[in-house]
Amino acid sequence: MLKYSDFLADIDVQIALKTVMVQVMLRWVGIQQNQIDGNALLQKDA
């Protein structure tokens, strides 16, 4: 039988992992968006 504190700790770990995953995803999406914007700017100048 799991203790309540163990259960809470497990939830904390899951939340931390999800937070990191979300940050990585947002950063990756932001990088992709910056590349798209950069390409659009290059094409406008051409």
PDB file of N, CA, C and O in Angstrom:
ATOM      1  N   MET A   1       0.855  -1.201   0.000  1.00  0.00           N
ATOM      2  CA  MET A   1       0.000   0.000   0.000  1.00  0.00           C
ATOM      3  C   MET A   1       0.895   1.257   0.000  1.00  0.00           C
ATOM      4  O   MET A   1       1.783   1.406   0.839  1.00  0.00           O
ATOM      5  N   LEU A   2       0.636   2.137  -0.950  1.00  0.00           N
ATOM      6  CA  LEU A   2       1.409   3.377  -1.026  1.00  0.00           C
ATOM      7  C   LEU A   2       0.988   4.334   0.073  1.00  0.00           C
ATOM      8  O   LEU A   2      -0.187   4.443   0.426  1.00  0.00           O
ATOM      9  N   LYS A   3       1.989   5.020   0.598  1.00  0.00           N
ATOM     10  CA  LYS A   3       1.669   6.055   1.593  1.00  0.00           C
ATOM     11  C   LYS A   3       1.204   7.302   0.849  1.00  0.00           C
ATOM     12  O   LYS A   3       1.543   7.510  -0.316  1.00  0.00           O
ATOM     13  N   TYR A   4       0.427   8.121   1.537  1.00  0.00           N
ATOM     14  CA  TYR A   4      -0.120   9.328   0.913  1.00  0.00           C
ATOM     15  C   TYR A   4       1.005  10.258   0.448  1.00  0.00           C
ATOM     16  O   TYR A   4       0.915  10.870  -0.616  1.00  0.00           O
ATOM     17  N   SER A   5       2.065  10.355   1.258  1.00  0.00           N
ATOM     18  CA  SER A   5       3.178  11.243   0.901  1.00  0.00           C
ATOM     19  C   SER A   5       3.870  10.747  -0.373  1.00  0.00           C
ATOM     20  O   SER A   5       4.315  11.550  -1.193  1.00  0.00           O
ATOM     21  N   ASP A   6       3.957   9.425  -0.535  1.00  0.00           N
ATOM     22  CA  ASP A   6       4.564   8.877  -1.751  1.00  0.00           C
ATOM     23  C   ASP A   6       3.717   9.258  -2.965  1.00  0.00           C
ATOM     24  O   ASP A   6       4.237   9.598  -4.028  1.00  0.00           O
ATOM     25  N   PHE A   7       2.394   9.190  -2.776  1.00  0.00           N
ATOM     26  CA  PHE A   7       1.472   9.525  -3.855  1.00  0.00           C
ATOM     27  C   PHE A   7       1.648  10.988  -4.266  1.00  0.00           C
ATOM     28  O   PHE A   7       1.693  11.304  -5.455  1.00  0.00           O
ATOM     29  N   LEU A   8       1.746  11.873  -3.277  1.00  0.00           N
ATOM     30  CA  LEU A   8       1.931  13.303  -3.558  1.00  0.00           C
ATOM     31  C   LEU A   8       3.255  13.543  -4.278  1.00  0.00           C
ATOM     32  O   LEU A   8       3.322  14.329  -5.223  1.00  0.00           O
ATOM     33  N   ALA A   9       4.301  12.863  -3.826  1.00  0.00           N
ATOM     34  CA  ALA A   9       5.615  13.037  -4.446  1.00  0.00           C
ATOM     35  C   ALA A   9       5.551  12.609  -5.905  1.00  0.00           C
ATOM     36  O   ALA A   9       6.141  13.251  -6.774  1.00  0.00           O
ATOM     37  N   ASP A  10       4.826  11.513  -6.172  1.00  0.00           N
ATOM     38  CA  ASP A  10       4.710  11.023  -7.537  1.00  0.00           C
ATOM     39  C   ASP A  10       3.986  12.051  -8.407  1.00  0.00           C
ATOM     40  O   ASP A  10       4.362  12.272  -9.558  1.00  0.00           O
ATOM     41  N   ILE A  11       2.954  12.671  -7.854  1.00  0.00           N
ATOM     42  CA  ILE A  11       2.215  13.704  -8.587  1.00  0.00           C
ATOM     43  C   ILE A  11       3.145  14.882  -8.887  1.00  0.00           C
ATOM     44  O   ILE A  11       3.135  15.419  -9.994  1.00  0.00           O
ATOM     45  N   ASP A  12       3.942  15.277  -7.902  1.00  0.00           N
ATOM     46  CA  ASP A  12       4.885  16.383  -8.096  1.00  0.00           C
ATOM     47  C   ASP A  12       5.836  16.074  -9.249  1.00  0.00           C
ATOM     48  O   ASP A  12       6.116  16.937 -10.081  1.00  0.00           O
ATOM     49  N   VAL A  13       6.325  14.843  -9.292  1.00  0.00           N
ATOM     50  CA  VAL A  13       7.251  14.446 -10.360  1.00  0.00           C
ATOM     51  C   VAL A  13       6.553  14.523 -11.708  1.00  0.00           C
ATOM     52  O   VAL A  13       7.122  15.017 -12.681  1.00  0.00           O
ATOM     53  N   GLN A  14       5.316  14.032 -11.765  1.00  0.00           N
ATOM     54  CA  GLN A  14       4.575  14.054 -13.030  1.00  0.00           C
ATOM     55  C   GLN A  14       4.325  15.481 -13.490  1.00  0.00           C
ATOM     56  O   GLN A  14       4.463  15.792 -14.673  1.00  0.00           O
ATOM     57  N   ILE A  15       3.955  16.348 -12.553  1.00  0.00           N
ATOM     58  CA  ILE A  15       3.714  17.757 -12.897  1.00  0.00           C
ATOM     59  C   ILE A  15       5.005  18.398 -13.405  1.00  0.00           C
ATOM     60  O   ILE A  15       4.992  19.137 -14.390  1.00  0.00           O
ATOM     61  N   ALA A  16       6.110  18.114 -12.733  1.00  0.00           N
ATOM     62  CA  ALA A  16       7.398  18.677 -13.144  1.00  0.00           C
ATOM     63  C   ALA A  16       7.751  18.211 -14.553  1.00  0.00           C
ATOM     64  O   ALA A  16       8.186  19.005 -15.388  1.00  0.00           O
ATOM     65  N   LEU A  17       7.560  16.919 -14.811  1.00  0.00           N
ATOM     66  CA  LEU A  17       7.872  16.379 -16.134  1.00  0.00           C
ATOM     67  C   LEU A  17       6.996  17.027 -17.200  1.00  0.00           C
ATOM     68  O   LEU A  17       7.480  17.403 -18.268  1.00  0.00           O
ATOM     69  N   LYS A  18       5.696  17.157 -16.902  1.00  0.00           N
ATOM     70  CA  LYS A  18       4.785  17.769 -17.872  1.00  0.00           C
ATOM     71  C   LYS A  18       5.159  19.215 -18.122  1.00  0.00           C
ATOM     72  O   LYS A  18       5.094  19.684 -19.258  1.00  0.00           O
ATOM     73  N   THR A  19       5.553  19.932 -17.073  1.00  0.00           N
ATOM     74  CA  THR A  19       5.936  21.334 -17.214  1.00  0.00           C
ATOM     75  C   THR A  19       7.153  21.453 -18.130  1.00  0.00           C
ATOM     76  O   THR A  19       7.203  22.315 -19.007  1.00  0.00           O
ATOM     77  N   VAL A  20       8.130  20.578 -17.914  1.00  0.00           N
ATOM     78  CA  VAL A  20       9.332  20.600 -18.741  1.00  0.00           C
ATOM     79  C   VAL A  20       8.974  20.280 -20.193  1.00  0.00           C
ATOM     80  O   VAL A  20       9.455  20.934 -21.118  1.00  0.00           O
ATOM     81  N   MET A  21       8.125  19.269 -20.379  1.00  0.00           N
ATOM     82  CA  MET A  21       7.719  18.874 -21.730  1.00  0.00           C
ATOM     83  C   MET A  21       7.043  20.046 -22.443  1.00  0.00           C
ATOM     84  O   MET A  21       7.327  20.324 -23.608  1.00  0.00           O
ATOM     85  N   VAL A  22       6.148  20.726 -21.730  1.00  0.00           N
ATOM     86  CA  VAL A  22       5.424  21.860 -22.314  1.00  0.00           C
ATOM     87  C   VAL A  22       6.398  22.967 -22.688  1.00  0.00           C
ATOM     88  O   VAL A  22       6.283  23.557 -23.763  1.00  0.00           O
ATOM     89  N   GLN A  23       7.357  23.254 -21.811  1.00  0.00           N
ATOM     90  CA  GLN A  23       8.329  24.314 -22.090  1.00  0.00           C
ATOM     91  C   GLN A  23       9.170  23.966 -23.316  1.00  0.00           C
ATOM     92  O   GLN A  23       9.442  24.820 -24.160  1.00  0.00           O
ATOM     93  N   VAL A  24       9.577  22.699 -23.401  1.00  0.00           N
ATOM     94  CA  VAL A  24      10.378  22.265 -24.546  1.00  0.00           C
ATOM     95  C   VAL A  24       9.564  22.393 -25.834  1.00  0.00           C
ATOM     96  O   VAL A  24      10.063  22.864 -26.856  1.00  0.00           O
ATOM     97  N   MET A  25       8.301  21.964 -25.762  1.00  0.00           N
ATOM     98  CA  MET A  25       7.432  22.052 -26.940  1.00  0.00           C
ATOM     99  C   MET A  25       7.254  23.504 -27.366  1.00  0.00           C
ATOM    100  O   MET A  25       7.365  23.827 -28.549  1.00  0.00           O
ATOM    101  N   LEU A  26       6.978  24.379 -26.397  1.00  0.00           N
ATOM    102  CA  LEU A  26       6.770  25.799 -26.714  1.00  0.00           C
ATOM    103  C   LEU A  26       8.033  26.393 -27.323  1.00  0.00           C
ATOM    104  O   LEU A  26       7.967  27.168 -28.277  1.00  0.00           O
ATOM    105  N   ARG A  27       9.187  26.025 -26.764  1.00  0.00           N
ATOM    106  CA  ARG A  27      10.449  26.551 -27.286  1.00  0.00           C
ATOM    107  C   ARG A  27      10.666  26.054 -28.719  1.00  0.00           C
ATOM    108  O   ARG A  27      11.075  26.817 -29.594  1.00  0.00           O
ATOM    109  N   TRP A  28      10.386  24.760 -28.950  1.00  0.00           N
ATOM    110  CA  TRP A  28      10.568  24.181 -30.280  1.00  0.00           C
ATOM    111  C   TRP A  28       9.641  24.860 -31.275  1.00  0.00           C
ATOM    112  O   TRP A  28      10.057  25.211 -32.379  1.00  0.00           O
ATOM    113  N   VAL A  29       8.386  25.044 -30.885  1.00  0.00           N
ATOM    114  CA  VAL A  29       7.415  25.710 -31.755  1.00  0.00           C
ATOM    115  C   VAL A  29       7.866  27.146 -32.023  1.00  0.00           C
ATOM    116  O   VAL A  29       7.751  27.634 -33.147  1.00  0.00           O
ATOM    117  N   GLY A  30       8.377  27.819 -30.997  1.00  0.00           N
ATOM    118  CA  GLY A  30       8.848  29.189 -31.161  1.00  0.00           C
ATOM    119  C   GLY A  30       9.998  29.257 -32.147  1.00  0.00           C
ATOM    120  O   GLY A  30      10.063  30.171 -32.969  1.00  0.00           O
ATOM    121  N   ILE A  31      10.912  28.289 -32.070  1.00  0.00           N
ATOM    122  CA  ILE A  31      12.055  28.253 -32.992  1.00  0.00           C
ATOM    123  C   ILE A  31      11.544  28.040 -34.416  1.00  0.00           C
ATOM    124  O   ILE A  31      11.994  28.706 -35.348  1.00  0.00           O
ATOM    125  N   GLN A  32      10.601  27.108 -34.580  1.00  0.00           N
ATOM    126  CA  GLN A  32      10.035  26.853 -35.907  1.00  0.00           C
ATOM    127  C   GLN A  32       9.389  28.126 -36.449  1.00  0.00           C
ATOM    128  O   GLN A  32       9.566  28.469 -37.618  1.00  0.00           O
ATOM    129  N   GLN A  33       8.641  28.821 -35.598  1.00  0.00           N
ATOM    130  CA  GLN A  33       7.951  30.053 -36.013  1.00  0.00           C
ATOM    131  C   GLN A  33       8.971  31.118 -36.421  1.00  0.00           C
ATOM    132  O   GLN A  33       8.774  31.829 -37.407  1.00  0.00           O
ATOM    133  N   ASN A  34      10.059  31.222 -35.658  1.00  0.00           N
ATOM    134  CA  ASN A  34      11.093  32.210 -35.981  1.00  0.00           C
ATOM    135  C   ASN A  34      11.719  31.891 -37.336  1.00  0.00           C
ATOM    136  O   ASN A  34      12.007  32.800 -38.115  1.00  0.00           O
ATOM    137  N   GLN A  35      11.928  30.618 -37.620  1.00  0.00           N
ATOM    138  CA  GLN A  35      12.518  30.238 -38.898  1.00  0.00           C
ATOM    139  C   GLN A  35      11.574  30.596 -40.041  1.00  0.00           C
ATOM    140  O   GLN A  35      12.002  31.077 -41.090  1.00  0.00           O
ATOM    141  N   ILE A  36      10.271  30.351 -39.818  1.00  0.00           N
ATOM    142  CA  ILE A  36       9.275  30.667 -40.847  1.00  0.00           C
ATOM    143  C   ILE A  36       9.256  32.177 -41.085  1.00  0.00           C
ATOM    144  O   ILE A  36       9.250  32.629 -42.230  1.00  0.00           O
ATOM    145  N   ASP A  37       9.245  32.957 -39.996  1.00  0.00           N
ATOM    146  CA  ASP A  37       9.242  34.422 -40.120  1.00  0.00           C
ATOM    147  C   ASP A  37      10.507  34.893 -40.839  1.00  0.00           C
ATOM    148  O   ASP A  37      10.446  35.777 -41.694  1.00  0.00           O
ATOM    149  N   GLY A  38      11.648  34.304 -40.492  1.00  0.00           N
ATOM    150  CA  GLY A  38      12.911  34.676 -41.118  1.00  0.00           C
ATOM    151  C   GLY A  38      12.895  34.392 -42.609  1.00  0.00           C
ATOM    152  O   GLY A  38      13.366  35.202 -43.407  1.00  0.00           O
ATOM    153  N   ASN A  39      12.347  33.228 -42.988  1.00  0.00           N
ATOM    154  CA  ASN A  39      12.268  32.876 -44.404  1.00  0.00           C
ATOM    155  C   ASN A  39      11.355  33.849 -45.139  1.00  0.00           C
ATOM    156  O   ASN A  39      11.649  34.244 -46.267  1.00  0.00           O
ATOM    157  N   ALA A  40      10.249  34.236 -44.509  1.00  0.00           N
ATOM    158  CA  ALA A  40       9.309  35.167 -45.131  1.00  0.00           C
ATOM    159  C   ALA A  40       9.997  36.510 -45.375  1.00  0.00           C
ATOM    160  O   ALA A  40       9.812  37.131 -46.422  1.00  0.00           O
ATOM    161  N   LEU A  41      10.803  36.957 -44.385  1.00  0.00           N
ATOM    162  CA  LEU A  41      11.508  38.228 -44.526  1.00  0.00           C
ATOM    163  C   LEU A  41      12.527  38.146 -45.668  1.00  0.00           C
ATOM    164  O   LEU A  41      12.669  39.087 -46.448  1.00  0.00           O
ATOM    165  N   LEU A  42      13.234  37.013 -45.759  1.00  0.00           N
ATOM    166  CA  LEU A  42      14.233  36.852 -46.816  1.00  0.00           C
ATOM    167  C   LEU A  42      13.560  36.899 -48.179  1.00  0.00           C
ATOM    168  O   LEU A  42      14.084  37.508 -49.111  1.00  0.00           O
ATOM    169  N   GLN A  43      12.402  36.259 -48.301  1.00  0.00           N
ATOM    170  CA  GLN A  43      11.702  36.220 -49.585  1.00  0.00           C
ATOM    171  C   GLN A  43      11.181  37.611 -49.965  1.00  0.00           C
ATOM    172  O   GLN A  43      11.145  37.965 -51.144  1.00  0.00           O
ATOM    173  N   LYS A  44      10.777  38.399 -48.957  1.00  0.00           N
ATOM    174  CA  LYS A  44      10.294  39.758 -49.248  1.00  0.00           C
ATOM    175  C   LYS A  44      11.426  40.613 -49.831  1.00  0.00           C
ATOM    176  O   LYS A  44      11.217  41.389 -50.764  1.00  0.00           O
ATOM    177  N   ASP A  45      12.629  40.456 -49.264  1.00  0.00           N
ATOM    178  CA  ASP A  45      13.768  41.268 -49.725  1.00  0.00           C
ATOM    179  C   ASP A  45      14.206  40.867 -51.126  1.00  0.00           C
ATOM    180  O   ASP A  45      14.705  41.697 -51.887  1.00  0.00           O
ATOM    181  N   ALA A  46      14.022  39.607 -51.463  1.00  0.00           N
ATOM    182  CA  ALA A  46      14.522  39.098 -52.745  1.00  0.00           C
ATOM    183  C   ALA A  46      13.803  39.760 -53.922  1.00  0.00           C
ATOM    184  O   ALA A  46      14.097  39.452 -55.077  1.00  0.00           O
TER     185      ALA A  46
END
